[in-house]
Amino acid sequence: MNQEPPETTTPGQERNPTMVSVKDVSKTYAGAGATEALRNVSIEVREGEFLVILGPSGAGKSTLMRCINRLVEPTSGSIIVDGREVTSRRRELRAVRRQVGMVFQQFNLVKRLSVLMNVLSGRLAYHTLWRSLIYSFNKEDKRIAIECLARVNMEHKTFQRADTLSGGEQQRVAIARALAQQPKVILADEPVASLDPKIARQVLTYLKQIAGELGITVLCNLHQVEYAREYAERVVGLSRGAVVFDGPSGKLTDDILQQIYYRDSEAGDDDDV
């Protein structure tokens, strides 16, 4: 594997602390024709880093995201977020998930609710089950939500229904929802796959600014090489569930891209696992 973890600081400065540590994580989906989605994946991601995980469909990118926030249980290995090991124990998992925001490919907004109410749903983890069930939010929650909308230039749509928005606008609301959670990590799973190039670049710009300006660690799954080269300082290349490259985007040579994509060319065009 080609691996050149980049320096995150200038000489004489300390490097940012590690925020996400993935150690020898494997995931096999059992059943007929068992699928090995991840194979001994190890990655360290630092505070405030914007990391692109690059690979074709079926490479295991989405499975890696789901293992980090325990939507999927790894078969083996460990994951540490901000010094806390991620486990399936309910109380500890709730504490970790509060720190990890998600941005999905299909936005996952409640279309009949307003933009504001969708963003406020990012505050649910800070409230009791009863208040969460009735969507009861205080003034501080609303202040945070509107500030998050302003960060992605969507505050003028605060009271519109989500189903009146364009795809790009919905994804910006989804980013604001993740920000309202006040996370230390954001996982963006193919956030621009359904957007046209102009809007896709706007969304990636917001995500990169979030990392650089707010110090939030962002892991962003992509399959488009041009976006990885344009926006990422560091890229992790996945192929058939294994890390085949970890280094600066400027080192993405044709030979390395062949390792990332050509190895999967016989695997078909199934959706990412």
Wavefront OBJ file of the C-alpha trace (Angstrom):
o trace
v 0.000 0.000 0.000
v 1.156 3.525 -0.789
v 0.980 5.421 2.480
v 2.333 8.896 3.142
v 0.361 10.503 5.985
v 0.759 14.240 5.433
v 1.935 16.754 7.983
v -0.946 18.886 9.263
v 1.168 21.745 10.640
v 4.098 23.886 9.766
v 7.537 23.135 11.295
v 7.739 24.076 14.964
v 4.028 23.543 15.612
v 2.430 20.532 17.232
v 0.247 18.370 15.031
v -3.480 18.328 15.746
v -4.549 15.493 18.043
v -6.097 12.353 16.580
v -9.899 12.565 16.558
v -10.834 9.290 14.825
v -8.745 6.130 14.995
v -9.777 3.055 13.003
v -7.644 0.039 13.902
v -7.661 -3.211 11.900
v -11.395 -3.022 11.228
v -12.941 -5.817 9.184
v -16.567 -6.423 8.316
v -18.045 -9.561 6.787
v -21.735 -9.747 5.989
v -22.813 -13.285 6.812
v -25.214 -15.484 4.885
v -25.149 -17.142 1.509
v -22.237 -15.770 -0.478
v -20.733 -13.945 2.509
v -19.302 -10.555 1.551
v -16.073 -9.228 3.039
v -16.819 -5.516 2.913
v -13.788 -4.304 4.918
v -10.418 -5.980 5.401
v -8.099 -4.828 8.184
v -8.707 -1.118 7.595
v -6.571 1.229 9.716
v -6.895 5.034 9.458
v -6.087 7.931 11.768
v -7.849 11.240 11.214
v -6.825 14.389 13.048
v -8.902 17.146 14.581
v -10.063 19.625 11.929
v -8.918 17.433 9.043
v -10.939 17.191 5.820
v -10.312 13.642 4.655
v -11.670 12.173 1.421
v -12.219 8.421 1.263
v -12.048 7.621 -2.434
v -13.145 4.495 -4.224
v -15.621 2.945 -6.654
v -19.011 1.518 -5.776
v -18.576 -1.646 -3.735
v -15.235 -0.571 -2.258
v -16.589 -0.487 1.311
v -16.744 3.273 1.825
v -20.287 3.326 3.197
v -19.650 0.304 5.396
v -16.684 2.113 6.931
v -18.866 5.131 7.760
v -21.525 2.901 9.300
v -18.948 1.086 11.387
v -17.597 4.365 12.761
v -20.985 5.416 14.171
v -22.073 1.807 14.824
v -24.971 1.667 12.416
v -23.102 -1.518 11.463
v -21.190 -3.707 13.916
v -17.628 -4.493 12.737
v -16.634 -8.145 12.640
v -13.298 -7.276 14.238
v -11.068 -4.329 15.082
v -11.646 -1.173 17.109
v -12.751 2.410 16.501
v -11.912 5.303 18.819
v -13.572 8.729 18.548
v -12.114 11.575 20.621
v -10.393 9.103 22.936
v -13.527 7.002 23.528
v -13.820 3.515 22.047
v -17.037 3.061 20.082
v -19.002 0.084 21.388
v -22.590 -1.140 21.108
v -23.382 -0.429 24.761
v -26.356 1.915 24.649
v -25.204 4.650 27.031
v -21.683 4.857 25.594
v -22.946 4.657 22.022
v -25.352 7.540 22.631
v -22.485 9.659 23.952
v -20.355 8.925 20.887
v -23.169 9.483 18.399
v -23.824 12.899 19.900
v -20.311 13.819 18.771
v -20.680 12.349 15.265
v -22.939 14.052 12.702
v -24.052 12.363 9.487
v -24.674 13.775 6.014
v -26.290 11.284 3.629
v -26.427 11.000 -0.139
v -30.240 11.221 -0.207
v -30.435 14.090 2.337
v -32.817 12.220 4.726
v -34.920 15.282 5.477
v -38.517 15.115 6.703
v -40.087 16.649 3.615
v -43.330 17.841 5.251
v -41.474 19.753 7.981
v -39.948 23.204 7.672
v -36.251 23.776 7.112
v -35.955 25.016 10.702
v -37.589 21.911 12.188
v -35.328 19.657 10.128
v -32.247 21.446 11.430
v -33.585 21.403 14.986
v -33.746 17.601 14.786
v -29.972 17.772 15.132
v -30.566 18.939 18.716
v -32.618 15.883 19.754
v -29.662 14.074 21.320
v -29.400 16.865 23.902
v -32.930 16.374 25.208
v -34.928 13.797 27.103
v -36.877 11.133 25.236
v -40.169 12.893 26.090
v -39.041 16.241 24.673
v -37.613 14.494 21.624
v -40.905 12.735 20.891
v -42.842 15.997 20.837
v -40.085 17.990 19.093
v -39.884 20.497 21.952
v -37.060 22.999 21.481
v -36.006 26.065 23.447
v -34.731 29.461 22.325
v -31.097 28.356 22.519
v -31.809 25.420 20.205
v -33.455 27.743 17.706
v -30.567 30.210 17.890
v -28.089 27.421 17.152
v -30.221 26.122 14.274
v -30.481 29.521 12.598
v -26.740 30.119 12.988
v -26.082 26.767 11.314
v -28.409 27.663 8.441
v -26.570 30.963 8.034
v -23.260 29.113 7.731
v -24.555 27.358 4.600
v -26.443 30.451 3.333
v -29.882 28.958 3.901
v -31.296 31.181 6.658
v -33.632 32.851 4.126
v -35.371 29.469 3.692
v -35.910 28.932 7.434
v -39.700 28.541 7.325
v -40.096 26.823 3.952
v -41.112 23.191 3.761
v -38.204 20.917 2.930
v -40.009 19.443 -0.078
v -39.986 22.852 -1.814
v -36.179 22.936 -1.969
v -33.848 21.891 -4.748
v -31.494 18.966 -4.226
v -28.551 21.224 -3.501
v -30.577 23.257 -1.014
v -31.724 20.091 0.744
v -28.137 18.930 1.128
v -27.147 22.293 2.591
v -29.981 21.918 5.119
v -28.694 18.419 5.900
v -25.252 19.905 6.597
v -26.833 22.541 8.854
v -28.681 19.758 10.705
v -25.388 17.948 11.302
v -23.803 21.201 12.512
v -26.688 21.854 14.911
v -25.670 18.664 16.661
v -22.426 20.511 17.553
v -20.364 17.447 16.653
v -16.635 16.905 16.735
v -16.833 14.695 13.632
v -18.996 14.795 10.504
v -19.340 11.721 8.285
v -20.466 12.681 4.771
v -21.452 9.592 2.781
v -21.385 10.423 -0.954
v -22.912 13.849 -0.230
v -22.693 15.087 -3.849
v -23.477 11.903 -5.792
v -26.904 13.160 -6.897
v -25.916 16.789 -7.521
v -24.731 18.528 -10.664
v -21.062 19.639 -10.725
v -21.703 23.299 -9.851
v -23.852 22.478 -6.825
v -21.572 19.605 -5.835
v -18.647 21.997 -5.595
v -20.677 24.369 -3.411
v -21.495 21.541 -1.001
v -17.873 20.349 -0.855
v -16.731 23.933 -0.251
v -19.045 24.198 2.768
v -17.782 20.893 4.169
v -14.160 21.920 3.738
v -14.829 25.298 5.376
v -16.450 23.538 8.326
v -13.255 21.582 8.892
v -10.941 24.536 8.415
v -12.923 27.228 10.236
v -14.683 25.270 12.985
v -12.070 22.585 13.591
v -14.601 19.786 13.000
v -13.121 16.597 11.582
v -14.818 15.697 8.274
v -14.649 12.276 6.602
v -16.166 12.513 3.133
v -16.825 9.522 0.876
v -16.436 10.227 -2.839
v -16.076 8.230 -6.024
v -15.231 11.227 -8.252
v -11.463 11.599 -8.696
v -11.702 15.211 -9.877
v -13.399 16.323 -6.648
v -10.876 14.473 -4.509
v -8.004 16.198 -6.312
v -9.691 19.589 -6.087
v -10.791 19.605 -2.438
v -8.820 17.058 -0.421
v -5.443 17.590 1.145
v -5.356 13.922 2.105
v -7.011 10.942 0.417
v -7.540 7.371 1.586
v -8.140 5.048 -1.375
v -10.291 1.957 -0.771
v -10.460 -1.002 -3.125
v -12.418 -4.162 -2.352
v -12.537 -3.262 1.315
v -8.806 -2.627 1.767
v -6.766 0.579 2.012
v -4.506 0.779 -1.030
v -3.469 4.432 -0.693
v -3.169 6.970 2.105
v -1.508 10.246 1.262
v -1.779 13.750 -0.243
v -4.214 14.239 -3.130
v -1.295 15.458 -5.219
v 0.131 11.939 -5.108
v -2.904 10.438 -6.883
v -1.012 9.236 -9.931
v -2.507 7.147 -12.718
v -0.816 4.064 -11.252
v -2.438 4.636 -7.855
v -5.833 5.304 -9.430
v -5.507 1.986 -11.232
v -4.941 0.312 -7.872
v -8.055 1.993 -6.475
v -10.378 1.499 -9.450
v -9.012 -1.175 -11.766
v -8.935 -3.823 -9.018
v -12.685 -3.394 -8.698
v -13.445 -3.378 -12.400
v -14.439 -7.028 -12.311
v -16.651 -6.566 -9.259
v -19.461 -4.914 -11.244
v -21.343 -1.712 -10.585
v -23.325 -2.645 -7.501
v -24.086 0.039 -4.941
v -21.419 0.689 -2.334
v -21.621 -1.717 0.582
l 1 2 3 4 5 6 7 8 9 10 11 12 13 14 15 16 17 18 19 20 21 22 23 24 25 26 27 28 29 30 31 32 33 34 35 36 37 38 39 40 41 42 43 44 45 46 47 48 49 50 51 52 53 54 55 56 57 58 59 60 61 62 63 64 65 66 67 68 69 70 71 72 73 74 75 76 77 78 79 80 81 82 83 84 85 86 87 88 89 90 91 92 93 94 95 96 97 98 99 100 101 102 103 104 105 106 107 108 109 110 111 112 113 114 115 116 117 118 119 120 121 122 123 124 125 126 127 128 129 130 131 132 133 134 135 136 137 138 139 140 141 142 143 144 145 146 147 148 149 150 151 152 153 154 155 156 157 158 159 160 161 162 163 164 165 166 167 168 169 170 171 172 173 174 175 176 177 178 179 180 181 182 183 184 185 186 187 188 189 190 191 192 193 194 195 196 197 198 199 200 201 202 203 204 205 206 207 208 209 210 211 212 213 214 215 216 217 218 219 220 221 222 223 224 225 226 227 228 229 230 231 232 233 234 235 236 237 238 239 240 241 242 243 244 245 246 247 248 249 250 251 252 253 254 255 256 257 258 259 260 261 262 263 264 265 266 267 268 269 270 271 272 273
